[in-house]
Amino acid sequence: MSDPTARCPEWLIDRMIDGGGSISFHRYMDLVLNDPENGFYSTGRLNIGKYGDFCTSPSLGNDFARLLAIQVVDWLLDLEKSGIESELFSLVEIGPGEGTLSRDLIVAITEIAPALISKIELILVELNPGMRERQEKVVSNLNGINCRWSNIEELISSPVTGVVIANEVLDAFPVERLVFTKNRVFRQGVTFRKINDEYFLEFVDLTPTYEIIKFLKESNNLLKIEFPPKDICNRWVTEWHCDVPIWFGKLSKVLINGSLLVVDYAMESKRYYNASRKDGTLISYRNQEANPNVLKDAGLCDLTSHLCIESTINYALTNGWKFMGETRQGQALLALGLSNFLYTLQNTSSNDLSAALNRRESLLRLVDPMGLGEFRWLAFQKDNSDNLILGNRFLEEPIS
C-alpha cells in the first residue's frame, strides 16, 4: 500500500525507470543522498547545526575539536617518536561536513603543539561538490598549514602516514535492508505507483543477491549471535552495511602507518539484531525531527543507520587493521579532560555568564547518554614498520 506522504519526485521516477521500475533500497538511499543533481548531500541542501536538520558534535562549538585534538596530538607525536620517515604527517578527515572540525582541530593543535603544524598537512576527502564549496569557505583562513582536497582513489595511489578521522560518516553509507518473512529473506526494494495522476513510493520485496546470501551464511561468526534472532515477528526488517568492508579495504591502502578513528552511531550486535527491533535502525532527519518514514521527502532529508560494532571491527581486521579499542563518546571526552573544561567555567565573570552557560550546555550535550554521548569511538591502527606503538588516552579512566 502506498504512503500518501511519500510522494515520488519526477527526477527519481526517471532514475527508477532506468533501473527497471524497481530498485534496491541500497540504490534508493544512494540516490536520495548522493545523486549529483538532486541528492541531499551533493546539492549542499544539508544544513548542520542547532537550527539545521540535525546537530553534530563539531556543530556545538569548538570544544569537541579541542578535546579530540589532545588525542590526535598524542598520535602524531607517537608517529614522530617512532622514527617513521615521512615528509609530512597527514591529518585526513573523511566526510568533513561543514569543515568546522578540520578547522578547529588545526587551531587546537596549534595551541597544544605548535611545532607540529609545520610537519603536518590537512587532507579533506569530500565527494559532493555542494559540501566542498562550504568547506572551502570555512578552512580558507587557516594559516601555516598545507591543506588540500582529495578522494580515496588519489590517496591510494599516493598513500600517507598520519591520522584519519571519520566522524559521523559510515552511518550515512547506503545500506541493504533485509526483510524476513515466513522463513524466507528478501532484499527490500523501492518502486513507485501512480494514483490519481500523482506518483508515490512504496516498498517491494526483491530476490536477495549472492552477497546477501553470503552475509547470512557468515552472520553467526561475524555477529557472535544467532541471526536472525529467535521469535522475530513476520516481516522483521534490519540493515546490512554492505559498503563498510569495501571502505576498510580501500582505506587500508591509503594509510601506511598511523591511526583511524571512527566516531558514529553504533551498538552491539545483540542490541542491533534484536527481535524487538523489528524495523531496524534506519531513520530520517529533517529540521531537527527524526522520522521512521524513510520514503518521505525523498532527496530533502538525511537518512542514517547505526553500525553494528562486532561486524565493523571484523571488517577492519579482515582488511589489515589492528583494533585498538572502543568506548562511548561521553567516556572518551571525559578521559580527554572535559571535566576540566567545565571546571574553568566556574570562574566566569558575570559579564560572560550567558556565553558560559551556552558553552556548558554544549559540553553537557557532548556527553549526554541519551544523545551524542552514546556515539561510539572505535580506533584502529596500521603499522607497516612493526614497531609503532600508539597511546590511546581516550580509552583511559576519566579525568576527575
C-alpha positions as a printed NumPy array, in Angstrom:
array([[  0.   ,   0.   ,   0.   ],
       [  1.358,   3.424,  -0.943],
       [  2.058,   6.031,   1.731],
       [  0.177,   9.268,   0.811],
       [  3.036,  11.325,   2.316],
       [  5.78 ,   9.551,   0.327],
       [  5.463,  11.368,  -2.981],
       [  7.948,  10.376,  -5.645],
       [  9.725,  13.355,  -7.255],
       [  9.964,  13.39 , -11.034],
       [ 13.748,  13.066, -11.106],
       [ 13.56 ,   9.886,  -9.027],
       [ 10.931,   8.399, -11.331],
       [ 13.42 ,   8.741, -14.192],
       [ 16.173,   7.031, -12.172],
       [ 13.841,   4.195, -11.199],
       [ 12.632,   3.661, -14.747],
       [ 16.282,   3.407, -15.788],
       [ 16.613,   0.731, -13.096],
       [ 13.703,  -1.279, -14.449],
       [ 10.951,   0.268, -12.332],
       [ 12.088,  -1.164,  -9.005],
       [ 15.435,  -0.52 ,  -7.354],
       [ 17.047,  -1.866,  -4.201],
       [ 16.781,   0.217,  -1.041],
       [ 20.583,   0.489,  -1.198],
       [ 20.287,   2.181,  -4.582],
       [ 17.408,   4.359,  -3.38 ],
       [ 19.386,   5.601,  -0.352],
       [ 22.401,   6.344,  -2.536],
       [ 20.267,   8.343,  -4.973],
       [ 18.379,  10.478,  -2.457],
       [ 21.604,  11.35 ,  -0.636],
       [ 24.218,  11.476,  -3.384],
       [ 22.561,  11.971,  -6.788],
       [ 24.716,  14.727,  -8.356],
       [ 21.767,  16.95 ,  -9.282],
       [ 19.186,  16.133,  -6.617],
       [ 20.816,  14.357,  -3.662],
       [ 20.545,  15.782,  -0.153],
       [ 24.336,  15.88 ,   0.27 ],
       [ 25.581,  16.549,  -3.232],
       [ 23.423,  19.639,  -3.736],
       [ 24.596,  21.152,  -0.45 ],
       [ 20.99 ,  21.168,   0.763],
       [ 22.061,  19.619,   4.073],
       [ 22.135,  22.11 ,   6.956],
       [ 24.081,  21.054,  10.064],
       [ 23.745,  22.779,  13.436],
       [ 21.387,  23.767,  16.225],
       [ 18.975,  25.321,  13.747],
       [ 19.616,  22.931,  10.866],
       [ 18.492,  19.421,  10.056],
       [ 20.492,  17.861,  12.879],
       [ 23.371,  18.592,  15.257],
       [ 26.792,  17.006,  15.139],
       [ 29.403,  17.243,  17.88 ],
       [ 31.538,  19.805,  15.967],
       [ 28.466,  21.964,  15.284],
       [ 28.035,  22.663,  19.014],
       [ 31.253,  24.68 ,  19.211],
       [ 34.997,  24.115,  19.151],
       [ 35.279,  22.182,  22.448],
       [ 34.758,  18.819,  20.739],
       [ 37.723,  19.525,  18.447],
       [ 39.83 ,  20.881,  21.34 ],
       [ 39.35 ,  17.636,  23.246],
       [ 39.799,  15.384,  20.221],
       [ 42.97 ,  17.32 ,  19.34 ],
       [ 44.578,  16.086,  22.567],
       [ 44.327,  12.518,  21.27 ],
       [ 45.315,  13.495,  17.723],
       [ 48.448,  15.258,  19.004],
       [ 49.362,  12.165,  21.055],
       [ 49.119,  10.004,  17.94 ],
       [ 51.139,  12.418,  15.809],
       [ 53.87 ,  12.675,  18.456],
       [ 53.937,   8.872,  18.751],
       [ 54.467,   8.673,  14.992],
       [ 57.256,  11.233,  15.222],
       [ 58.96 ,   9.409,  18.118],
       [ 58.749,   6.059,  16.331],
       [ 61.269,   7.212,  13.748],
       [ 58.923,   6.524,  10.854],
       [ 60.1  ,   8.568,   7.9  ],
       [ 57.515,  10.78 ,   6.249],
       [ 57.907,  14.14 ,   4.547],
       [ 54.694,  15.295,   6.207],
       [ 52.276,  13.64 ,   8.599],
       [ 48.737,  13.804,   7.256],
       [ 45.576,  14.661,   9.15 ],
       [ 42.817,  13.244,   6.957],
       [ 39.138,  13.908,   7.563],
       [ 36.702,  11.806,   5.565],
       [ 33.304,  13.394,   5.035],
       [ 34.219,  16.761,   6.616],
       [ 30.652,  18.115,   6.714],
       [ 30.825,  21.884,   7.084],
       [ 34.617,  21.784,   7.557],
       [ 34.399,  23.076,  11.133],
       [ 36.005,  20.015,  12.728],
       [ 39.072,  20.2  ,  10.476],
       [ 39.43 ,  23.937,  11.08 ],
       [ 39.017,  23.658,  14.842],
       [ 41.413,  20.704,  15.045],
       [ 44.168,  22.682,  13.324],
       [ 43.573,  25.686,  15.61 ],
       [ 43.697,  23.41 ,  18.676],
       [ 46.841,  21.587,  17.508],
       [ 48.493,  24.979,  17.011],
       [ 47.763,  25.779,  20.653],
       [ 48.724,  22.369,  22.086],
       [ 51.796,  21.536,  19.988],
       [ 52.709,  24.479,  17.708],
       [ 55.881,  22.753,  16.475],
       [ 53.708,  20.088,  14.797],
       [ 51.948,  22.46 ,  12.425],
       [ 54.865,  22.742,  10.018],
       [ 55.103,  18.939,   9.961],
       [ 51.516,  18.108,   9.015],
       [ 49.132,  18.556,   6.111],
       [ 45.348,  18.661,   6.22 ],
       [ 43.541,  16.485,   3.675],
       [ 39.767,  16.658,   3.277],
       [ 38.035,  13.801,   1.482],
       [ 34.708,  15.026,   0.118],
       [ 32.714,  13.529,  -2.753],
       [ 29.959,  16.108,  -3.019],
       [ 30.665,  19.469,  -4.722],
       [ 27.989,  21.292,  -2.731],
       [ 29.601,  20.371,   0.581],
       [ 33.136,  21.073,  -0.66 ],
       [ 32.193,  24.648,  -1.531],
       [ 31.1  ,  25.224,   2.053],
       [ 34.23 ,  23.563,   3.455],
       [ 36.488,  25.777,   1.346],
       [ 34.963,  28.889,   2.914],
       [ 35.466,  27.537,   6.44 ],
       [ 39.107,  26.427,   6.166],
       [ 40.308,  29.154,   3.784],
       [ 41.587,  31.348,   6.614],
       [ 43.843,  28.725,   8.173],
       [ 47.436,  29.936,   8.174],
       [ 50.671,  27.971,   8.182],
       [ 49.097,  24.668,   7.182],
       [ 49.17 ,  22.74 ,   3.94 ],
       [ 45.534,  21.994,   3.037],
       [ 44.155,  20.068,   0.07 ],
       [ 41.131,  18.074,  -1.075],
       [ 41.449,  14.547,  -2.359],
       [ 39.485,  11.37 ,  -2.914],
       [ 40.175,   7.823,  -1.77 ],
       [ 41.456,   6.682,  -5.162],
       [ 44.009,   9.505,  -5.317],
       [ 45.207,   8.697,  -1.82 ],
       [ 45.537,   5.018,  -2.693],
       [ 47.928,   5.987,  -5.484],
       [ 49.889,   8.224,  -3.062],
       [ 49.372,   6.758,   0.441],
       [ 50.108,   8.77 ,   3.566],
       [ 51.237,   8.4  ,   7.168],
       [ 49.227,  10.081,   9.905],
       [ 45.759,  10.186,  11.432],
       [ 42.444,   9.538,   9.671],
       [ 39.155,  10.691,  11.193],
       [ 35.691,   9.598,  10.068],
       [ 33.183,  11.454,  12.232],
       [ 29.553,  10.558,  11.512],
       [ 30.368,   9.198,   8.06 ],
       [ 29.634,   5.478,   7.958],
       [ 26.081,   5.866,   9.283],
       [ 25.2  ,   7.603,   6.004],
       [ 26.549,   4.8  ,   3.798],
       [ 23.729,   3.232,   1.756],
       [ 22.554,   0.   ,   3.354],
       [ 20.883,  -3.158,   2.177],
       [ 17.62 ,  -3.734,   4.045],
       [ 16.658,  -7.344,   4.665],
       [ 13.052,  -8.467,   5.145],
       [ 12.454, -11.764,   6.967],
       [  9.012, -13.257,   6.465],
       [  7.689, -16.826,   6.747],
       [ 11.177, -18.351,   6.985],
       [ 12.33 , -16.517,   3.891],
       [ 14.508, -13.46 ,   3.381],
       [ 14.044, -10.758,   0.763],
       [ 16.066,  -7.774,  -0.329],
       [ 13.972,  -4.689,   0.288],
       [ 13.384,  -2.61 ,  -2.802],
       [ 11.582,   0.599,  -3.668],
       [  9.164,   1.186,  -6.523],
       [  6.55 ,   3.781,  -7.445],
       [  2.826,   3.722,  -8.102],
       [  0.608,   6.216,  -9.9  ],
       [ -2.554,   7.196,  -8.036],
       [ -4.843,   9.959,  -9.343],
       [ -2.13 ,  11.487, -11.535],
       [  0.409,  11.522,  -8.679],
       [  3.328,   9.184,  -8.08 ],
       [  4.044,   7.626,  -4.693],
       [  6.899,   5.494,  -3.372],
       [  6.396,   2.098,  -1.791],
       [  8.47 ,  -0.854,  -0.682],
       [  8.7  ,  -4.062,  -2.683],
       [ 10.344,  -7.441,  -1.981],
       [ 13.235,  -8.37 ,  -4.274],
       [ 15.291, -11.531,  -4.635],
       [ 18.373, -11.446,  -2.351],
       [ 21.738, -11.095,  -4.06 ],
       [ 24.617, -13.54 ,  -3.774],
       [ 26.338, -11.082,  -1.411],
       [ 23.308, -11.026,   0.91 ],
       [ 23.161, -14.829,   0.983],
       [ 26.877, -14.907,   1.786],
       [ 26.375, -12.385,   4.609],
       [ 23.621, -14.557,   6.067],
       [ 25.81 , -17.682,   5.912],
       [ 28.654, -15.867,   7.677],
       [ 26.432, -13.975,  10.127],
       [ 26.752, -16.223,  13.187],
       [ 30.554, -15.957,  13.246],
       [ 30.509, -12.335,  12.153],
       [ 27.933, -11.078,  14.668],
       [ 28.65 , -13.505,  17.548],
       [ 24.907, -14.065,  17.961],
       [ 22.175, -16.216,  16.469],
       [ 20.979, -14.46 ,  13.338],
       [ 18.192, -13.861,  12.667],
       [ 17.266, -13.907,  16.354],
       [ 14.552, -16.167,  17.714],
       [ 10.906, -15.117,  17.894],
       [ 11.071, -12.383,  15.272],
       [  7.782, -11.045,  14.001],
       [  6.538, -11.554,  10.482],
       [  8.248,  -9.056,   8.149],
       [ 11.088,  -8.315,  10.55 ],
       [ 13.39 ,  -5.751,   8.886],
       [ 17.039,  -4.982,   9.533],
       [ 20.067,  -3.459,   7.783],
       [ 23.413,  -4.609,   6.485],
       [ 26.208,  -2.078,   5.913],
       [ 27.473,  -3.832,   2.803],
       [ 29.821,  -0.978,   1.778],
       [ 31.707,  -0.794,   5.085],
       [ 34.07 ,  -3.746,   4.385],
       [ 34.86 ,  -2.239,   0.975],
       [ 35.622,   1.097,   2.676],
       [ 38.011,  -0.508,   5.176],
       [ 39.728,  -2.326,   2.326],
       [ 40.308,   0.857,   0.353],
       [ 41.359,   2.815,   3.422],
       [ 43.932,   0.176,   4.33 ],
       [ 45.723,   1.174,   1.106],
       [ 45.538,   4.883,   1.971],
       [ 47.373,   4.773,   5.306],
       [ 50.907,   3.396,   5.503],
       [ 51.336,   3.935,   9.24 ],
       [ 49.054,   5.641,  11.718],
       [ 45.598,   5.587,  13.244],
       [ 41.972,   5.65 ,  12.164],
       [ 39.22 ,   6.949,  14.434],
       [ 35.607,   6.146,  13.568],
       [ 33.   ,   8.111,  15.544],
       [ 29.428,   7.138,  14.825],
       [ 26.068,   5.753,  15.819],
       [ 26.806,   2.135,  16.747],
       [ 25.597,  -0.641,  19.005],
       [ 26.433,  -4.219,  19.892],
       [ 25.034,  -6.95 ,  17.662],
       [ 22.748,  -8.312,  20.405],
       [ 21.044,  -4.908,  20.566],
       [ 21.231,  -4.209,  16.84 ],
       [ 19.819,  -7.532,  15.649],
       [ 17.228,  -7.913,  18.385],
       [ 13.796,  -9.452,  17.838],
       [ 12.155,  -6.366,  19.356],
       [ 13.93 ,  -4.052,  16.862],
       [ 11.508,  -5.032,  14.127],
       [ 12.135,  -2.059,  11.817],
       [ 15.924,  -1.844,  12.108],
       [ 17.79 ,   1.34 ,  12.991],
       [ 17.22 ,   3.403,   9.857],
       [ 15.849,   6.886,  10.494],
       [ 15.226,  10.095,   8.562],
       [ 16.223,  13.554,   9.822],
       [ 14.937,  16.927,   8.741],
       [ 14.665,  20.208,  10.641],
       [ 15.77 ,  18.565,  13.918],
       [ 12.999,  15.973,  13.693],
       [ 13.532,  12.224,  13.434],
       [ 11.076,  10.269,  11.31 ],
       [ 10.877,   6.48 ,  10.805],
       [  9.204,   7.081,   7.421],
       [ 12.32 ,   6.797,   5.264],
       [ 10.452,   7.252,   1.971],
       [  9.012,  10.653,   2.848],
       [ 10.599,  13.796,   1.322],
       [ 12.989,  11.869,  -0.914],
       [ 16.116,  13.947,  -1.521],
       [ 15.095,  16.56 ,   1.065],
       [ 16.214,  14.85 ,   4.271],
       [ 19.048,  12.853,   5.778],
       [ 18.98 ,   9.076,   6.155],
       [ 21.128,   7.344,   8.737],
       [ 21.588,   3.82 ,  10.057],
       [ 23.552,   2.627,  13.1  ],
       [ 26.669,   0.494,  12.727],
       [ 26.966,  -2.949,  14.258],
       [ 30.108,  -2.856,  16.413],
       [ 31.117,  -6.509,  16.028],
       [ 30.784,  -6.582,  12.253],
       [ 32.535,  -3.214,  11.886],
       [ 35.524,  -4.436,  13.89 ],
       [ 35.576,  -7.696,  11.946],
       [ 35.562,  -5.867,   8.601],
       [ 38.533,  -3.793,   9.762],
       [ 40.511,  -6.806,  10.991],
       [ 39.982,  -8.748,   7.758],
       [ 41.331,  -5.755,   5.82 ],
       [ 44.627,  -5.444,   7.654],
       [ 43.721,  -3.101,  10.523],
       [ 44.622,  -3.608,  14.168],
       [ 41.795,  -2.842,  16.585],
       [ 42.949,  -0.582,  19.446],
       [ 39.689,  -0.268,  21.36 ],
       [ 36.275,   1.375,  21.551],
       [ 34.205,   3.349,  24.021],
       [ 31.251,   5.69 ,  24.211],
       [ 31.849,   9.333,  23.333],
       [ 30.901,  10.518,  26.794],
       [ 33.615,   8.378,  28.374],
       [ 36.156,   9.319,  25.698],
       [ 35.692,  13.059,  26.176],
       [ 35.81 ,  12.767,  29.957],
       [ 39.067,  10.824,  29.632],
       [ 40.452,  13.651,  27.489],
       [ 39.608,  16.285,  30.091],
       [ 36.073,  17.537,  29.533],
       [ 35.546,  17.918,  33.294],
       [ 38.434,  20.409,  33.346],
       [ 36.646,  22.454,  30.694],
       [ 33.536,  22.507,  32.857],
       [ 35.565,  23.475,  35.922],
       [ 37.052,  26.533,  34.218],
       [ 33.54 ,  27.848,  33.589],
       [ 33.095,  28.318,  37.336],
       [ 35.441,  31.287,  37.199],
       [ 33.461,  33.077,  34.504],
       [ 32.699,  36.716,  35.227],
       [ 29.112,  37.922,  35.284],
       [ 29.698,  39.78 ,  32.015],
       [ 30.34 ,  36.491,  30.226],
       [ 27.696,  34.454,  32.044],
       [ 25.386,  33.962,  29.048],
       [ 28.212,  32.676,  26.837],
       [ 29.454,  30.44 ,  29.665],
       [ 26.02 ,  28.896,  30.153],
       [ 25.701,  28.209,  26.423],
       [ 29.125,  26.59 ,  26.401],
       [ 28.263,  24.496,  29.449],
       [ 25.084,  23.316,  27.751],
       [ 27.049,  22.311,  24.653],
       [ 29.656,  20.429,  26.707],
       [ 26.966,  18.503,  28.533],
       [ 25.246,  17.643,  25.253],
       [ 28.505,  16.081,  24.045],
       [ 28.382,  13.541,  26.881],
       [ 24.619,  13.157,  27.242],
       [ 23.994,   9.371,  27.357],
       [ 20.626,   9.928,  25.673],
       [ 22.219,  11.802,  22.772],
       [ 25.708,  12.485,  21.427],
       [ 27.376,  10.878,  24.445],
       [ 26.128,   7.488,  23.2  ],
       [ 28.179,   7.755,  19.986],
       [ 30.94 ,   5.139,  19.795],
       [ 34.621,   5.863,  19.223],
       [ 36.368,   2.946,  17.501],
       [ 40.135,   3.226,  16.987],
       [ 42.233,   1.219,  14.543],
       [ 45.928,   1.193,  13.633],
       [ 48.009,   0.471,  10.54 ],
       [ 51.617,  -0.479,  11.191],
       [ 53.952,  -1.344,   8.349],
       [ 57.014,  -0.538,  10.455],
       [ 56.44 ,  -3.343,  13.003],
       [ 57.448,  -1.072,  15.887],
       [ 54.712,   1.53 ,  16.08 ],
       [ 53.117,   1.989,  19.498],
       [ 50.2  ,   4.396,  19.686],
       [ 48.799,   5.558,  23.005],
       [ 45.049,   5.834,  23.421],
       [ 44.333,   8.407,  26.072],
       [ 40.637,   8.398,  25.206],
       [ 40.385,   4.802,  26.473],
       [ 41.82 ,   5.607,  29.914],
       [ 39.883,   6.355,  33.097],
       [ 38.095,   9.719,  33.015],
       [ 39.955,  12.711,  34.427],
       [ 38.107,  13.93 ,  37.518]])
